[in-house]
Every structure is written in C-alpha cells, then in structure tokens.
Amino acid sequence: MVCSGPGPGGARPQDGGRPWEHWLIRGLIEEGAAWLEDALQRASGPPATRAVALTGLALFASLRGAFLLGGELLAASIALFEQADDLPGQARALAVLGYWRANHGDRGGSAEALDRAWLLAGLAQDGYAAGYAQLMAGLAASSMTNGALARGHAARSVELFSGIGDRRGASYARCVLADCMTSEGAPTESLAILRTCFGVFEELMDRWGLLISTTSAALAHAALGDWRQTAFVLGVADSLSERIGGHPFPAVQAAIDAIAAKTAAELGPSTAPRREAGRIVGRDDCVAAAMGLAPEPEPPCPQRPEFPLTRREHEVTELMAGGLTNRQIAERLFIAQRTVDTHVGHILAKLGCNNRSQAALLIGGRRPPAVPT
C-alpha cells in the first residue's frame, strides 16, 4: 500500500509568510525553486524567514529528483527554526523529515522525527501543525506498508484539519485514507472518497493536489483490474507531473511505476493511445469529470432541523467522513459494531441519504448540530 501526499506546509491559505506554497499549489516548482535560491543568496534575513525558504527549497529539490539535497536542506531549516524558537515551524519541518526518512527505509529515524513533530505541535497549540504532523505520519506509515497505522494517523489528520476549517489539508489526508482503502481490498470505496478530494482540489485550483488524487485513482483502478481506465488516468498524471515539474516521493512513484508496467503488460499495444488520451485531459485543471470522478451533486435532502443528530450520531458521522468502516468506528468509540450499524441507519434516514458515500459528502460540507442524547 502506498499513499500520496503534499509537501511541507500542505498549503495553508491563511499563512502569507510562506510564498513557496503558492508555487506548489499552482504547480510552478521550477519557478519557485529559482526564486527561493535567489532570495537565499541575496540576503541573510532573520533565521525563521530563512528556515521557511529552506523548507520550501527542500521540498522542491525532493520533488525534482534531488532527494539527498532535500534532506540536507531540511536539516538546515530545522536548525534555523530551533534558533528562532519557532515551534510550529520546527513541527512542520520535522514532520516532513519523518516522511523523508521513511522513504529511505529509516524506520527509527522516521519515528523519532514524527514523535518530536507531534510533541512540538502540541506545545505550540497549533492545530494546523498537529494535523500536518498526523498527515506526514500517515504517509510515512504507508510508505513502510503499515496500513493500520497509516489509516489511524490519516483519520486523525482529517479530524484536526476539519476542526480548523482547512478543507485542503483534510482532502490530502482523505487521499491517504483512499489509498488505505485500496490496499485493504476496497478500491470502489476509495474512488468514492477521491470524488470529494477532486472537488476540493479543482475548486481551489490546487494542481499538486490534483496530481496526488490522480495517482491515488490510478492505484484504485488497477486494483479493480480496469486496465484501460488505469492507462487513461496514468496519462492524466503524466501531464500534471510535467506541468508541475516534479514527481511524488520515491515510495509513491515506485508504486505508480509498478502499475504502469502491469498496465502495459495487460493492454499491450492499446496502452499508448489510452495513456495519450489521458495526457490530453491532464493539460487542463478540470480532470475529474473526464475520469468519471466528478463530485456527486449535493443530496436532495440536506440536514433537516426537525431531525437533529444525537451527540453519539454526530461522533459517528465524523468518523464516517474520515473513511472508517463500522467495525473501526466501533473500536474507536468502544461500542459494539451492531450499535454502530444502528446509528448509521438512523443517520442515513435523518440526512435523507441512500448510502454512506452520500452521507460522507454531505457531512464534509455541512456538519449537523449535536444535541444531548
């Protein structure tokens, strides 16, 4: 199982102090790297400012294939964040370092960096840094094929990002959950989660997010044995990667390369035209509809004030939106699975939804008020 994910900082729109995130979101990695290199050479600046620039440059270097250089720049940025006593900055950079080390197979080093990132985010009481640390921990666990751990971290990341109203961060975490679903033999459910992610990334014009969700969709289609669609989606990813000027981290790219080889073996000569058709679609920023993954319309019956959810039902809806199964929800809430099944039935009835996917979409945009049981 392999999950994809954003680079450090994940694109926090309210943070004007990290302009490199704009380049990542818009898919202008080469331009961003050149600007940062020039800025670092021209002026010394305060440690925190240089640390931010080095973090961005570390990401861009890694995504452009200079992975070892990326690690060196990350170490330098962490040292400057420590000098500036910037706890949230340290937490974010350490979280990325944890994922970076996981891609090198350094389990111990990865765990050490991620544990410290989580600790510093808590000390700083920074919800964004905490959500980001959980996201990177999920990605690290995924790259080391620990699916259960990856799912737990990703679900927590969704909760934390949703709690601070960060739809983009929550969507990146949902991509991790989608990959976990694929690896657990539920690719159809994975694609249902990705519909929501595509909707957010297309609305926010996040090209890096589109690449990440597209690679996740390719993995899901391959798991379904739909090789024609896999070839098409891989072509979309080709164009997005070319436009951005970078590739996912090695663990993710290795999985993509593996399914590309399998697709070519299954389809033979018809692979090239299908992949080229996908490349044409990938030259645009609206790719979900062409891949059959456009977000579903809002359910016709949104939440009704006369049918408010109980506090327990509200908790269950949050976990449903995070991609957890009924069994996993039962384990999280320490209740029987049969009880969860009953709660889910009541929730679907009250929200006017036909299935869990519709409920997850509705919950993502409108959280019903909780009332005492």
C-alpha positions as CSV (number, residue, x, y, z in Angstrom):
1,M,0.0,0.0,0.0
2,V,1.3,3.4,-1.0
3,C,-0.2,6.8,-0.2
4,S,0.5,10.1,-1.7
5,G,0.7,13.4,0.0
6,P,1.5,17.1,-0.2
7,G,4.8,18.7,0.6
8,P,5.6,20.5,3.9
9,G,3.1,23.1,4.9
10,G,0.5,21.5,2.8
11,A,-0.8,24.9,1.6
12,R,-2.2,26.8,4.5
13,P,-4.0,29.7,2.8
14,Q,-4.1,32.0,5.8
15,D,-0.3,31.8,6.1
16,G,1.1,34.6,4.0
17,G,4.7,34.0,5.3
18,R,5.4,31.0,3.1
19,P,5.0,32.2,-0.5
20,W,6.6,29.0,-1.8
21,E,3.3,27.2,-1.1
22,H,1.7,29.2,-3.8
23,W,4.1,27.8,-6.3
24,L,3.5,24.3,-5.1
25,I,-0.3,24.6,-5.3
26,R,-0.2,26.2,-8.7
27,G,2.3,23.7,-10.0
28,L,5.2,26.1,-10.6
29,I,8.0,24.2,-8.9
30,E,10.9,25.3,-11.1
31,E,9.9,29.0,-10.9
32,G,9.5,28.7,-7.1
33,A,12.9,27.0,-6.6
34,A,14.7,29.6,-8.7
35,W,13.0,32.4,-6.6
36,L,14.0,30.8,-3.3
37,E,17.5,30.1,-4.4
38,D,17.9,33.8,-5.4
39,A,16.3,35.1,-2.2
40,L,18.6,33.0,0.0
41,Q,21.7,34.2,-1.9
42,R,20.8,37.9,-1.9
43,A,20.0,38.5,1.8
44,S,20.6,36.8,5.1
45,G,17.3,37.7,6.8
46,P,16.1,36.5,10.2
47,P,16.5,32.8,11.0
48,A,12.8,32.0,10.8
49,T,12.5,33.6,7.4
50,R,15.5,31.7,6.0
51,A,14.1,28.5,7.6
52,V,10.9,28.9,5.8
53,A,12.7,29.4,2.5
54,L,14.9,26.4,3.1
55,T,11.9,24.2,3.9
56,G,10.3,25.1,0.6
57,L,13.5,24.6,-1.3
58,A,14.0,21.2,0.4
59,L,10.6,20.2,-0.9
60,F,11.2,21.4,-4.4
61,A,14.5,19.7,-4.6
62,S,13.0,16.4,-3.5
63,L,10.1,16.6,-5.9
64,R,12.6,17.4,-8.8
65,G,14.6,14.3,-8.0
66,A,17.4,15.8,-5.8
67,F,16.2,13.7,-2.9
68,L,19.5,13.7,-0.9
69,L,19.8,17.5,-1.3
70,G,16.3,17.8,0.0
71,G,17.3,16.0,3.2
72,E,20.3,18.3,3.7
73,L,18.1,21.4,3.3
74,L,15.5,20.1,5.7
75,A,18.2,19.6,8.4
76,A,19.4,23.2,7.8
77,S,15.8,24.6,8.1
78,I,15.1,22.7,11.3
79,A,18.3,24.1,12.9
80,L,17.2,27.7,12.0
81,F,13.7,27.1,13.3
82,E,15.3,26.0,16.6
83,Q,17.4,29.1,16.6
84,A,14.3,31.2,16.1
85,D,12.4,29.2,18.8
86,D,9.7,28.7,16.2
87,L,7.8,25.6,17.5
88,P,5.2,25.3,14.7
89,G,7.9,25.7,12.1
90,Q,10.0,23.0,13.7
91,A,7.0,20.8,13.9
92,R,6.2,21.1,10.2
93,A,9.8,20.6,9.1
94,L,10.3,17.6,11.4
95,A,7.1,16.1,10.1
96,V,8.4,16.3,6.5
97,L,11.8,14.9,7.7
98,G,9.9,11.9,9.2
99,Y,8.3,11.2,5.9
100,W,11.6,11.8,4.1
101,R,13.4,9.3,6.3
102,A,10.6,6.7,5.8
103,N,11.2,6.9,2.1
104,H,14.8,6.0,2.9
105,G,13.7,3.0,4.9
106,D,14.9,4.6,8.2
107,R,12.0,3.5,10.5
108,G,13.7,4.5,13.7
109,G,14.7,7.9,12.4
110,S,11.3,8.5,10.9
111,A,9.5,7.7,14.2
112,E,11.9,9.9,16.1
113,A,11.2,12.9,13.9
114,L,7.5,12.4,13.8
115,D,7.2,12.0,17.5
116,R,9.0,15.2,18.1
117,A,6.9,17.0,15.5
118,W,3.7,15.9,17.3
119,L,5.1,17.0,20.6
120,L,6.1,20.4,19.4
121,A,2.8,21.0,17.6
122,G,1.1,20.2,21.0
123,L,3.4,22.6,22.9
124,A,2.7,25.3,20.3
125,Q,-1.1,24.5,20.5
126,D,-1.1,24.8,16.7
127,G,-4.0,22.8,15.2
128,Y,-2.6,23.1,11.7
129,A,0.9,21.8,12.7
130,A,-0.8,19.0,14.6
131,G,-2.9,18.0,11.6
132,Y,0.1,18.2,9.4
133,A,2.2,16.0,11.7
134,Q,-0.6,13.4,11.6
135,L,-0.7,13.5,7.8
136,M,3.0,13.0,7.4
137,A,2.9,10.2,10.0
138,G,0.2,8.5,7.9
139,L,2.3,8.9,4.7
140,A,5.3,7.5,6.5
141,A,3.4,4.5,7.8
142,S,2.0,3.9,4.3
143,S,5.4,4.0,2.7
144,M,6.5,1.3,5.2
145,T,3.4,-0.7,4.4
146,N,1.8,-0.4,7.8
147,G,-1.7,0.1,6.6
148,A,-3.5,0.1,10.0
149,L,-1.2,2.8,11.4
150,A,-1.5,4.8,8.3
151,R,-5.2,4.8,8.4
152,G,-5.3,5.8,12.1
153,H,-3.0,8.8,11.5
154,A,-4.8,9.9,8.4
155,A,-8.2,9.7,10.1
156,R,-6.9,11.8,12.9
157,S,-5.5,14.3,10.4
158,V,-8.9,14.6,8.8
159,E,-10.4,15.4,12.2
160,L,-7.8,18.0,13.0
161,F,-7.9,19.8,9.7
162,S,-11.7,19.8,9.6
163,G,-11.7,21.2,13.1
164,I,-9.8,24.3,11.9
165,G,-11.8,24.6,8.7
166,D,-8.9,23.5,6.4
167,R,-10.6,21.7,3.5
168,R,-7.4,21.4,1.6
169,G,-5.5,19.7,4.4
170,A,-8.4,17.4,5.1
171,S,-8.5,16.4,1.4
172,Y,-4.9,15.5,1.4
173,A,-5.5,13.3,4.4
174,R,-8.5,11.7,2.7
175,C,-6.3,10.8,-0.2
176,V,-4.2,8.8,2.3
177,L,-7.4,7.1,3.5
178,A,-8.4,6.4,-0.1
179,D,-5.1,4.6,-0.7
180,C,-5.5,2.6,2.5
181,M,-9.0,1.5,1.3
182,T,-7.4,0.4,-2.0
183,S,-4.8,-1.6,-0.2
184,E,-7.4,-3.2,2.0
185,G,-9.3,-4.5,-1.0
186,A,-12.0,-1.8,-1.2
187,P,-11.0,0.3,-4.3
188,T,-14.6,1.2,-5.1
189,E,-14.9,2.9,-1.7
190,S,-11.5,4.5,-2.3
191,L,-12.8,6.1,-5.5
192,A,-15.9,7.4,-3.6
193,I,-13.6,9.2,-1.2
194,L,-11.5,10.6,-4.0
195,R,-14.6,12.2,-5.6
196,T,-14.7,14.6,-2.7
197,C,-11.0,15.3,-2.9
198,F,-11.2,16.1,-6.6
199,G,-14.0,18.5,-5.9
200,V,-11.9,20.4,-3.4
201,F,-8.7,20.5,-5.4
202,E,-10.4,21.6,-8.6
203,E,-12.3,24.3,-6.7
204,L,-9.1,25.6,-5.1
205,M,-7.0,25.2,-8.2
206,D,-4.5,23.0,-6.4
207,R,-2.6,21.2,-9.1
208,W,-0.4,19.3,-6.7
209,G,-3.5,18.0,-5.0
210,L,-4.9,17.0,-8.4
211,L,-1.7,15.0,-9.1
212,I,-1.9,13.3,-5.8
213,S,-5.5,12.4,-6.1
214,T,-5.0,11.3,-9.7
215,T,-2.2,8.9,-8.7
216,S,-4.5,7.5,-6.0
217,A,-7.2,7.0,-8.6
218,A,-4.8,5.1,-10.8
219,L,-3.9,2.7,-7.9
220,A,-7.6,2.1,-7.3
221,H,-8.5,1.4,-10.9
222,A,-5.5,-1.0,-11.1
223,A,-6.8,-2.8,-8.0
224,L,-10.2,-3.2,-9.8
225,G,-8.4,-4.7,-12.8
226,D,-9.7,-1.9,-15.1
227,W,-6.6,-1.5,-17.1
228,R,-8.0,0.7,-19.8
229,Q,-9.0,3.3,-17.2
230,T,-5.8,2.8,-15.4
231,A,-3.8,3.7,-18.5
232,F,-6.0,6.8,-19.1
233,V,-5.6,8.0,-15.5
234,L,-1.8,7.4,-15.7
235,G,-1.8,9.7,-18.7
236,V,-3.6,12.4,-16.8
237,A,-0.9,12.1,-14.1
238,D,1.8,12.3,-16.7
239,S,0.6,15.7,-17.9
240,L,0.1,17.0,-14.4
241,S,3.5,15.9,-13.4
242,E,5.1,17.5,-16.5
243,R,3.2,20.8,-15.9
244,I,4.2,20.9,-12.2
245,G,7.8,19.9,-13.0
246,G,8.1,17.3,-10.3
247,H,7.1,13.8,-9.1
248,P,5.8,12.3,-5.9
249,F,8.2,11.0,-3.3
250,P,10.0,7.7,-4.2
251,A,7.7,5.3,-2.4
252,V,4.7,6.7,-4.2
253,Q,6.5,6.9,-7.6
254,A,7.6,3.3,-7.3
255,A,4.0,2.1,-6.9
256,I,3.0,4.2,-9.9
257,D,5.8,2.7,-12.0
258,A,4.8,-0.8,-10.9
259,I,1.2,-0.4,-12.0
260,A,2.3,1.3,-15.2
261,A,4.3,-1.8,-16.1
262,K,1.4,-4.1,-15.2
263,T,-1.0,-2.0,-17.3
264,A,1.3,-2.2,-20.3
265,A,1.6,-6.0,-19.9
266,E,-2.2,-6.3,-19.7
267,L,-3.2,-3.9,-22.6
268,G,-0.3,-4.4,-24.9
269,P,-0.3,-2.0,-27.9
270,S,-3.5,-0.3,-26.8
271,T,-1.8,1.1,-23.8
272,A,-0.1,4.0,-25.6
273,P,-3.2,5.6,-27.2
274,R,-5.2,5.3,-23.9
275,R,-2.4,6.9,-22.0
276,E,-2.0,9.7,-24.6
277,A,-5.8,10.4,-24.3
278,G,-5.2,10.9,-20.6
279,R,-2.3,13.2,-21.2
280,I,-4.5,15.5,-23.3
281,V,-7.0,15.7,-20.5
282,G,-4.3,16.4,-17.9
283,R,-3.3,19.6,-19.7
284,D,-6.4,21.2,-18.1
285,D,-7.2,21.8,-14.4
286,C,-10.6,20.1,-14.6
287,V,-9.8,16.4,-14.8
288,A,-12.3,14.7,-12.5
289,A,-15.2,14.6,-14.9
290,A,-13.1,13.1,-17.7
291,M,-12.0,10.3,-15.3
292,G,-15.6,9.7,-14.2
293,L,-14.8,11.0,-10.7
294,A,-16.6,14.4,-10.7
295,P,-18.1,15.1,-7.3
296,E,-21.7,13.9,-7.0
297,P,-24.4,16.5,-6.7
298,E,-25.5,17.6,-3.2
299,P,-28.1,15.1,-1.8
300,P,-31.6,16.4,-2.5
301,C,-32.5,16.3,1.2
302,P,-29.9,18.1,3.3
303,Q,-29.9,18.0,7.1
304,R,-33.4,18.8,8.5
305,P,-33.7,20.9,11.6
306,E,-36.6,18.7,12.8
307,F,-34.3,15.6,12.7
308,P,-31.1,16.7,14.5
309,L,-28.5,14.1,15.2
310,T,-27.7,13.0,18.8
311,R,-24.3,13.6,20.2
312,R,-23.3,10.0,19.6
313,E,-24.6,10.0,16.0
314,H,-22.6,13.2,15.4
315,E,-19.5,11.4,16.5
316,V,-20.2,8.5,14.2
317,T,-20.8,10.9,11.2
318,E,-17.3,12.5,11.8
319,L,-15.7,9.1,11.7
320,M,-17.7,8.1,8.6
321,A,-16.5,11.2,6.9
322,G,-12.9,10.2,7.8
323,G,-13.4,6.9,5.9
324,L,-13.6,4.5,8.8
325,T,-15.7,1.3,8.5
326,N,-18.4,0.4,11.0
327,R,-16.1,-2.0,12.7
328,Q,-13.3,0.6,13.0
329,I,-15.8,3.2,14.3
330,A,-16.9,0.7,17.0
331,E,-13.3,0.2,18.0
332,R,-12.7,3.9,18.2
333,L,-15.8,4.6,20.3
334,F,-15.5,1.4,22.4
335,I,-19.0,0.3,21.5
336,A,-20.4,-2.8,19.7
337,Q,-20.4,-2.9,15.9
338,R,-24.2,-3.7,16.0
339,T,-24.7,-0.4,17.8
340,V,-22.7,1.4,15.1
341,D,-24.8,-0.3,12.4
342,T,-27.9,1.0,14.1
343,H,-26.5,4.5,14.4
344,V,-25.5,4.6,10.7
345,G,-29.1,3.5,9.7
346,H,-30.5,6.4,11.8
347,I,-28.0,8.9,10.4
348,L,-28.8,8.0,6.8
349,A,-32.5,8.3,7.5
350,K,-32.2,11.7,9.2
351,L,-29.9,13.1,6.5
352,G,-32.0,11.8,3.6
353,C,-29.1,9.8,2.2
354,N,-29.2,6.5,0.4
355,N,-25.7,5.3,1.3
356,R,-22.5,6.1,3.3
357,S,-20.9,7.9,0.3
358,Q,-23.7,10.4,0.1
359,A,-23.6,10.9,3.8
360,A,-19.8,11.5,3.8
361,L,-20.2,14.2,1.1
362,L,-23.0,15.9,3.0
363,I,-21.1,15.7,6.3
364,G,-18.0,17.2,4.6
365,G,-19.8,20.4,3.8
366,R,-22.5,20.6,6.5
367,R,-22.0,19.3,9.9
368,P,-25.3,18.6,11.7
369,P,-25.7,20.2,15.1
370,A,-25.2,17.8,18.0
371,V,-27.9,17.6,20.7
372,P,-27.8,15.9,24.0
373,T,-28.9,12.2,24.0
